[in-house]
Amino acid sequence: MREPHEIAAKLLGTPFEALDERTQKVARHVAGRRHITRNITKEVDAGSTVGQRAADAVASFGGSWIFVGLFAGTMVVWVGLNAFLLMNRGKTFDPYPYILLNLFLSMLAAIQAPVILMSQNRQSEKDRIHAEHDYEVNLKAELDIMLLHEKMDLLRETQWEELLAIQKEQLKLLAQLGPGKTTSS
């Protein structure tokens, strides 16, 4: 079985032309005895734009403990500096309830949220591509296993035929010896 049309008809029970593009690709790889695995991550990352890489970096940093620590540290310094100024000068640059701080936090959230969503959309696309590749690899493995079973069955049938032929030959030889003509040592 060397042709994709044969693979499709025999193993998948469907004409090659009726298969979707991915399944046709797998049938061609099985027929050509070529591997189908590849590094999808490199392929996806190679085609990414500067904006996509930036979104990934922002999402990665924004979802880290370093960001949480820096964020908490900035809040403590902001509140501490205002308290220090209030105690020593009697006035602060951002009096309680910290309206300026709230403005900065709102701006950070307004920028960070869409960037993180862009990164999540990109990750979803990567996951979809990985799932499609996994499907191709699994289908090829399944078809290869089916071909191996077929070969094993053929080998077993051939061996049985050979064993039966040998047994018939042995029976002929025994019949030629006849009863009582056996030699004893």
C-alpha beads as a LAMMPS data file, in Angstrom:
LAMMPS data file: protein, C-alpha beads

185 atoms
184 bonds

1 atom types
1 bond types

-500.0 500.0 xlo xhi
-500.0 500.0 ylo yhi
-500.0 500.0 zlo zhi

Masses

1 110.0

Atoms # bond

1 1 1 0.000 0.000 0.000
2 1 1 1.970 2.945 -1.293
3 1 1 -0.714 5.324 -2.552
4 1 1 -2.775 7.736 -0.409
5 1 1 -5.888 6.614 -2.297
6 1 1 -5.289 3.016 -1.158
7 1 1 -4.661 4.128 2.446
8 1 1 -7.885 6.146 2.477
9 1 1 -9.992 3.389 0.955
10 1 1 -8.592 0.455 2.925
11 1 1 -7.877 1.928 6.368
12 1 1 -10.340 4.809 6.566
13 1 1 -13.083 3.345 4.388
14 1 1 -13.484 6.651 2.564
15 1 1 -12.381 7.847 -0.867
16 1 1 -9.305 10.079 -0.695
17 1 1 -11.147 12.999 -2.296
18 1 1 -13.847 12.895 0.400
19 1 1 -11.311 13.361 3.220
20 1 1 -10.614 16.759 4.762
21 1 1 -7.275 18.423 4.065
22 1 1 -5.620 17.290 7.328
23 1 1 -6.637 13.662 6.831
24 1 1 -5.418 13.745 3.228
25 1 1 -2.102 15.087 4.506
26 1 1 -1.874 12.215 6.998
27 1 1 -2.721 9.659 4.293
28 1 1 0.059 11.076 2.101
29 1 1 2.529 10.841 5.000
30 1 1 1.514 7.251 5.772
31 1 1 1.777 6.266 2.104
32 1 1 5.194 7.916 1.814
33 1 1 6.343 6.481 5.145
34 1 1 7.364 9.946 6.337
35 1 1 7.090 11.360 9.830
36 1 1 4.517 14.034 10.492
37 1 1 5.730 15.477 13.785
38 1 1 7.251 18.927 13.867
39 1 1 7.928 21.699 16.375
40 1 1 4.710 23.702 16.245
41 1 1 5.843 26.214 18.877
42 1 1 8.751 27.380 16.727
43 1 1 6.504 27.690 13.682
44 1 1 3.885 29.748 15.536
45 1 1 6.447 31.953 17.278
46 1 1 8.367 32.557 14.044
47 1 1 5.330 34.223 12.485
48 1 1 4.513 36.481 15.432
49 1 1 4.594 40.267 15.166
50 1 1 6.314 42.687 17.539
51 1 1 2.919 43.563 19.031
52 1 1 2.086 39.910 19.656
53 1 1 5.428 39.283 21.337
54 1 1 4.926 42.442 23.447
55 1 1 1.439 41.276 24.464
56 1 1 2.874 37.902 25.493
57 1 1 5.624 39.598 27.523
58 1 1 3.159 41.938 29.272
59 1 1 0.797 39.054 30.056
60 1 1 3.675 36.946 31.306
61 1 1 4.977 39.706 33.557
62 1 1 1.483 40.826 34.656
63 1 1 0.697 37.285 35.777
64 1 1 3.839 36.773 37.825
65 1 1 4.663 37.025 41.523
66 1 1 7.303 39.621 40.667
67 1 1 4.556 41.895 39.334
68 1 1 2.410 41.283 42.410
69 1 1 5.377 42.049 44.685
70 1 1 6.316 45.208 42.778
71 1 1 2.690 46.313 42.738
72 1 1 2.307 45.774 46.487
73 1 1 5.660 47.496 47.112
74 1 1 4.618 50.520 45.032
75 1 1 1.350 50.793 46.973
76 1 1 3.164 50.613 50.313
77 1 1 5.732 53.233 49.205
78 1 1 2.959 55.505 47.874
79 1 1 0.946 55.338 51.079
80 1 1 4.092 55.512 53.250
81 1 1 5.447 58.563 51.410
82 1 1 2.099 60.341 51.755
83 1 1 1.961 59.506 55.469
84 1 1 5.556 60.719 55.937
85 1 1 4.807 64.002 54.130
86 1 1 1.595 64.478 56.128
87 1 1 3.421 64.011 59.442
88 1 1 6.440 66.203 58.568
89 1 1 4.937 68.923 56.316
90 1 1 1.254 68.765 57.111
91 1 1 0.269 68.163 53.476
92 1 1 0.733 65.432 50.859
93 1 1 1.052 65.228 47.074
94 1 1 -1.923 62.782 46.953
95 1 1 -4.171 63.110 50.016
96 1 1 -6.326 60.273 51.259
97 1 1 -8.324 58.576 49.470
98 1 1 -5.405 58.726 46.996
99 1 1 -7.243 59.954 43.899
100 1 1 -4.011 60.223 41.844
101 1 1 -3.066 56.657 42.774
102 1 1 -6.552 55.472 41.738
103 1 1 -6.137 57.294 38.425
104 1 1 -2.810 55.537 37.759
105 1 1 -4.264 52.162 38.753
106 1 1 -7.257 52.676 36.443
107 1 1 -4.954 53.610 33.555
108 1 1 -2.805 50.525 34.248
109 1 1 -5.895 48.281 34.259
110 1 1 -7.245 49.949 31.099
111 1 1 -4.020 49.191 29.247
112 1 1 -3.211 45.841 30.836
113 1 1 -6.622 44.177 30.339
114 1 1 -6.782 44.364 26.514
115 1 1 -3.120 43.416 26.202
116 1 1 -3.700 40.333 28.359
117 1 1 -6.799 39.474 26.288
118 1 1 -4.703 39.735 23.099
119 1 1 -2.174 37.367 24.622
120 1 1 -4.916 34.950 25.684
121 1 1 -6.379 35.004 22.164
122 1 1 -2.921 34.258 20.781
123 1 1 -2.506 31.412 23.274
124 1 1 -5.901 30.028 22.234
125 1 1 -4.750 30.069 18.617
126 1 1 -1.528 28.267 19.609
127 1 1 -3.566 25.672 21.523
128 1 1 -5.839 25.147 18.496
129 1 1 -2.826 24.610 16.227
130 1 1 -1.301 22.197 18.765
131 1 1 -4.597 20.274 18.961
132 1 1 -4.787 19.996 15.164
133 1 1 -1.194 18.760 15.046
134 1 1 -1.890 16.258 17.837
135 1 1 -4.865 14.988 15.803
136 1 1 -2.637 14.486 12.755
137 1 1 0.027 12.669 14.778
138 1 1 -2.556 10.458 16.501
139 1 1 -4.303 9.621 13.237
140 1 1 -1.003 8.720 11.592
141 1 1 -0.065 6.542 14.569
142 1 1 -3.440 4.809 14.399
143 1 1 -3.096 4.165 10.652
144 1 1 0.469 2.905 11.110
145 1 1 -0.731 0.514 13.813
146 1 1 -3.503 -0.721 11.514
147 1 1 -0.910 -1.356 8.794
148 1 1 1.285 -3.223 11.273
149 1 1 -1.658 -5.414 12.292
150 1 1 -2.317 -6.139 8.641
151 1 1 1.321 -7.107 8.084
152 1 1 1.319 -9.310 11.190
153 1 1 -1.864 -11.060 10.034
154 1 1 -0.334 -11.635 6.602
155 1 1 2.850 -13.007 8.174
156 1 1 0.849 -15.327 10.409
157 1 1 -1.185 -16.644 7.477
158 1 1 1.982 -17.221 5.462
159 1 1 3.616 -19.027 8.358
160 1 1 0.550 -21.236 8.853
161 1 1 0.590 -22.137 5.178
162 1 1 4.305 -22.942 5.359
163 1 1 3.802 -25.012 8.522
164 1 1 0.940 -26.935 6.893
165 1 1 3.095 -27.594 3.812
166 1 1 5.934 -28.866 6.031
167 1 1 3.516 -31.045 7.981
168 1 1 2.082 -32.523 4.766
169 1 1 5.623 -33.261 3.583
170 1 1 6.416 -34.943 6.896
171 1 1 3.237 -37.021 6.669
172 1 1 4.199 -38.117 3.136
173 1 1 7.631 -39.120 4.335
174 1 1 6.128 -41.037 7.250
175 1 1 3.689 -42.752 4.905
176 1 1 6.565 -43.795 2.651
177 1 1 8.346 -45.345 5.591
178 1 1 5.279 -47.382 6.262
179 1 1 4.434 -49.285 9.457
180 1 1 7.250 -51.244 10.974
181 1 1 9.894 -49.702 8.754
182 1 1 11.046 -47.191 11.311
183 1 1 14.580 -47.499 12.522
184 1 1 15.410 -47.624 16.177
185 1 1 18.699 -46.649 17.656

Bonds

1 1 1 2
2 1 2 3
3 1 3 4
4 1 4 5
5 1 5 6
6 1 6 7
7 1 7 8
8 1 8 9
9 1 9 10
10 1 10 11
11 1 11 12
12 1 12 13
13 1 13 14
14 1 14 15
15 1 15 16
16 1 16 17
17 1 17 18
18 1 18 19
19 1 19 20
20 1 20 21
21 1 21 22
22 1 22 23
23 1 23 24
24 1 24 25
25 1 25 26
26 1 26 27
27 1 27 28
28 1 28 29
29 1 29 30
30 1 30 31
31 1 31 32
32 1 32 33
33 1 33 34
34 1 34 35
35 1 35 36
36 1 36 37
37 1 37 38
38 1 38 39
39 1 39 40
40 1 40 41
41 1 41 42
42 1 42 43
43 1 43 44
44 1 44 45
45 1 45 46
46 1 46 47
47 1 47 48
48 1 48 49
49 1 49 50
50 1 50 51
51 1 51 52
52 1 52 53
53 1 53 54
54 1 54 55
55 1 55 56
56 1 56 57
57 1 57 58
58 1 58 59
59 1 59 60
60 1 60 61
61 1 61 62
62 1 62 63
63 1 63 64
64 1 64 65
65 1 65 66
66 1 66 67
67 1 67 68
68 1 68 69
69 1 69 70
70 1 70 71
71 1 71 72
72 1 72 73
73 1 73 74
74 1 74 75
75 1 75 76
76 1 76 77
77 1 77 78
78 1 78 79
79 1 79 80
80 1 80 81
81 1 81 82
82 1 82 83
83 1 83 84
84 1 84 85
85 1 85 86
86 1 86 87
87 1 87 88
88 1 88 89
89 1 89 90
90 1 90 91
91 1 91 92
92 1 92 93
93 1 93 94
94 1 94 95
95 1 95 96
96 1 96 97
97 1 97 98
98 1 98 99
99 1 99 100
100 1 100 101
101 1 101 102
102 1 102 103
103 1 103 104
104 1 104 105
105 1 105 106
106 1 106 107
107 1 107 108
108 1 108 109
109 1 109 110
110 1 110 111
111 1 111 112
112 1 112 113
113 1 113 114
114 1 114 115
115 1 115 116
116 1 116 117
117 1 117 118
118 1 118 119
119 1 119 120
120 1 120 121
121 1 121 122
122 1 122 123
123 1 123 124
124 1 124 125
125 1 125 126
126 1 126 127
127 1 127 128
128 1 128 129
129 1 129 130
130 1 130 131
131 1 131 132
132 1 132 133
133 1 133 134
134 1 134 135
135 1 135 136
136 1 136 137
137 1 137 138
138 1 138 139
139 1 139 140
140 1 140 141
141 1 141 142
142 1 142 143
143 1 143 144
144 1 144 145
145 1 145 146
146 1 146 147
147 1 147 148
148 1 148 149
149 1 149 150
150 1 150 151
151 1 151 152
152 1 152 153
153 1 153 154
154 1 154 155
155 1 155 156
156 1 156 157
157 1 157 158
158 1 158 159
159 1 159 160
160 1 160 161
161 1 161 162
162 1 162 163
163 1 163 164
164 1 164 165
165 1 165 166
166 1 166 167
167 1 167 168
168 1 168 169
169 1 169 170
170 1 170 171
171 1 171 172
172 1 172 173
173 1 173 174
174 1 174 175
175 1 175 176
176 1 176 177
177 1 177 178
178 1 178 179
179 1 179 180
180 1 180 181
181 1 181 182
182 1 182 183
183 1 183 184
184 1 184 185
